[in-house]
């Protein structure tokens, strides 16, 4: 089955791309390796399934640079509207077939496994636009039912559909059951590895179990009960020994102006050097400084991509996903050194240990495939200013 391919930053003009990138982002499609396709998710935006003009909304978001979306039939839809939302999702996917937006990574989040093969059976042309399903409140007890439903839907549509389980259950958050639960989930995901694209984290549900909602001045890593659960998820499911999966960052909840309790975390110097001080003020006023910090911490903790709730968040996720000139050359040096040992960085500011850093280097090259490599002296400020409308 021939399907269109997507490319990050495709909505920017060619002269802007040439200015920003030494190596342009490469096109990605469903025939690429699962890890590459998972990295291509980038910022994943949820949209309620019962929203008016659903197909039009998805098309506009794609035109604005988004590469992945989830049509939500679960939390975003009232109980009595679930059937209507499911019908809207099917109609939207059918309408999107044959349009440029069909290249997106498009998923449907259902409330139960039983809904998954039903949606597949109801699709017409929309089978080409559907990438898979998001599996909410994923537990070891229900894992087989969820993943078997995705497998059966794949058979119905005669194409490989992907699953993205969302880890947010009490069994994972509660310390006394966490290790057993994650070990069982890991075993089940390995059984269905062909269909697992990425593992997502439901930090809002995690916090809700303790009556916590993190302040906009804090990151999820400041909320210890959630941070501990996230660390365990990475430990079990994010390993680089062939047993792991891409794990995506949890949602950032804020996007509106407000009165701040803490000072902004976004340094002034990079913006002053690029004559972008007013742009920094704009980012701070929209809470993007907190989002940028959390994205950096996501990456430091082994995660890629992020769930977002607002289109203004997409640029931040994608800007910080591009591989810098320095990262790229470090990765190439590490991958090229087969004998081990230690070498100074090409930038002469760090030591590259060829064996311990090899998994990191491969991850950087995979990310470079999807998000490109920036030119020397290009920073996230340049990328953000290009991606965020004036």
Secondary structure as the mmCIF struct_conf table of DSSP 4:
data_model
#
loop_
_struct_conf.conf_type_id
_struct_conf.id
_struct_conf.beg_label_comp_id
_struct_conf.beg_label_asym_id
_struct_conf.beg_label_seq_id
_struct_conf.end_label_comp_id
_struct_conf.end_label_asym_id
_struct_conf.end_label_seq_id
STRN STRN1 UNK A 6 UNK A 6
TURN_TY1_P TURN_TY1_P1 UNK A 8 UNK A 11
BEND BEND1 UNK A 12 UNK A 12
HELX_RH_AL_P HELX_RH_AL_P1 UNK A 14 UNK A 20
STRN STRN2 UNK A 21 UNK A 23
HELX_LH_PP_P HELX_LH_PP_P1 UNK A 24 UNK A 27
STRN STRN3 UNK A 28 UNK A 28
TURN_TY1_P TURN_TY1_P2 UNK A 30 UNK A 31
BEND BEND2 UNK A 32 UNK A 32
HELX_RH_AL_P HELX_RH_AL_P2 UNK A 34 UNK A 39
TURN_TY1_P TURN_TY1_P3 UNK A 40 UNK A 41
STRN STRN4 UNK A 43 UNK A 48
TURN_TY1_P TURN_TY1_P4 UNK A 49 UNK A 50
TURN_TY1_P TURN_TY1_P5 UNK A 52 UNK A 53
HELX_RH_AL_P HELX_RH_AL_P3 UNK A 54 UNK A 63
TURN_TY1_P TURN_TY1_P6 UNK A 64 UNK A 65
STRN STRN5 UNK A 68 UNK A 72
BEND BEND3 UNK A 73 UNK A 74
TURN_TY1_P TURN_TY1_P7 UNK A 75 UNK A 76
BEND BEND4 UNK A 77 UNK A 77
HELX_RH_3T_P HELX_RH_3T_P1 UNK A 79 UNK A 81
HELX_RH_AL_P HELX_RH_AL_P4 UNK A 82 UNK A 96
TURN_TY1_P TURN_TY1_P8 UNK A 97 UNK A 98
BEND BEND5 UNK A 99 UNK A 99
HELX_RH_3T_P HELX_RH_3T_P2 UNK A 100 UNK A 103
BEND BEND6 UNK A 104 UNK A 104
STRN STRN6 UNK A 105 UNK A 110
BEND BEND7 UNK A 111 UNK A 112
HELX_RH_AL_P HELX_RH_AL_P5 UNK A 113 UNK A 122
BEND BEND8 UNK A 124 UNK A 124
HELX_RH_3T_P HELX_RH_3T_P3 UNK A 125 UNK A 128
TURN_TY1_P TURN_TY1_P9 UNK A 129 UNK A 129
STRN STRN7 UNK A 130 UNK A 135
BEND BEND9 UNK A 137 UNK A 137
HELX_RH_AL_P HELX_RH_AL_P6 UNK A 140 UNK A 157
TURN_TY1_P TURN_TY1_P10 UNK A 158 UNK A 158
BEND BEND10 UNK A 159 UNK A 159
HELX_LH_PP_P HELX_LH_PP_P2 UNK A 160 UNK A 161
STRN STRN8 UNK A 162 UNK A 167
HELX_RH_AL_P HELX_RH_AL_P7 UNK A 170 UNK A 173
BEND BEND11 UNK A 174 UNK A 174
HELX_RH_AL_P HELX_RH_AL_P8 UNK A 175 UNK A 191
TURN_TY1_P TURN_TY1_P11 UNK A 192 UNK A 192
HELX_RH_3T_P HELX_RH_3T_P4 UNK A 193 UNK A 195
STRN STRN9 UNK A 196 UNK A 196
STRN STRN10 UNK A 199 UNK A 199
STRN STRN11 UNK A 200 UNK A 201
HELX_RH_AL_P HELX_RH_AL_P9 UNK A 203 UNK A 208
TURN_TY1_P TURN_TY1_P12 UNK A 209 UNK A 211
TURN_TY1_P TURN_TY1_P13 UNK A 216 UNK A 217
BEND BEND12 UNK A 218 UNK A 218
HELX_RH_3T_P HELX_RH_3T_P5 UNK A 220 UNK A 222
BEND BEND13 UNK A 223 UNK A 223
HELX_RH_AL_P HELX_RH_AL_P10 UNK A 224 UNK A 237
BEND BEND14 UNK A 238 UNK A 238
TURN_TY1_P TURN_TY1_P14 UNK A 240 UNK A 243
STRN STRN12 UNK A 247 UNK A 247
HELX_LH_PP_P HELX_LH_PP_P3 UNK A 248 UNK A 248
STRN STRN13 UNK A 249 UNK A 252
BEND BEND15 UNK A 256 UNK A 256
BEND BEND16 UNK A 261 UNK A 262
BEND BEND17 UNK A 266 UNK A 266
BEND BEND18 UNK A 268 UNK A 268
HELX_RH_AL_P HELX_RH_AL_P11 UNK A 269 UNK A 273
TURN_TY1_P TURN_TY1_P15 UNK A 274 UNK A 275
HELX_RH_AL_P HELX_RH_AL_P12 UNK A 277 UNK A 285
TURN_TY1_P TURN_TY1_P16 UNK A 286 UNK A 287
HELX_RH_AL_P HELX_RH_AL_P13 UNK A 288 UNK A 300
TURN_TY1_P TURN_TY1_P17 UNK A 301 UNK A 302
BEND BEND19 UNK A 305 UNK A 305
STRN STRN14 UNK A 306 UNK A 308
BEND BEND20 UNK A 309 UNK A 310
HELX_RH_3T_P HELX_RH_3T_P6 UNK A 311 UNK A 313
HELX_RH_AL_P HELX_RH_AL_P14 UNK A 314 UNK A 319
TURN_TY1_P TURN_TY1_P18 UNK A 320 UNK A 321
BEND BEND21 UNK A 322 UNK A 322
STRN STRN15 UNK A 323 UNK A 323
HELX_LH_PP_P HELX_LH_PP_P4 UNK A 324 UNK A 324
HELX_RH_AL_P HELX_RH_AL_P15 UNK A 325 UNK A 336
BEND BEND22 UNK A 339 UNK A 339
STRN STRN16 UNK A 342 UNK A 344
TURN_TY1_P TURN_TY1_P19 UNK A 346 UNK A 347
BEND BEND23 UNK A 348 UNK A 350
STRN STRN17 UNK A 351 UNK A 353
TURN_TY1_P TURN_TY1_P20 UNK A 354 UNK A 357
HELX_RH_AL_P HELX_RH_AL_P16 UNK A 358 UNK A 371
STRN STRN18 UNK A 373 UNK A 374
HELX_LH_PP_P HELX_LH_PP_P5 UNK A 375 UNK A 375
TURN_TY1_P TURN_TY1_P21 UNK A 376 UNK A 377
HELX_RH_AL_P HELX_RH_AL_P17 UNK A 380 UNK A 387
BEND BEND24 UNK A 388 UNK A 388
#
